[in-house]
Amino acid sequence: MINLAGKHAFVTGGSRGIGRATALLLARAGAKVAVGYRTRKPVAE
């Protein structure tokens, strides 16, 4: 896996589906991830 330590990413649509999977993969690779979403907070958690 690629090493993204020290990198930052902003993922839109990150509460579910492809956006959520992308955010999780980036975080597992070491990136600091911020997530944007339009749904209610409990759904995104």
Beta strands, then each sheet from edge to edge (+ up, - down):
strand 1: 8-12
strand 2: 32-36
sheet 1: 1+ 2+
end
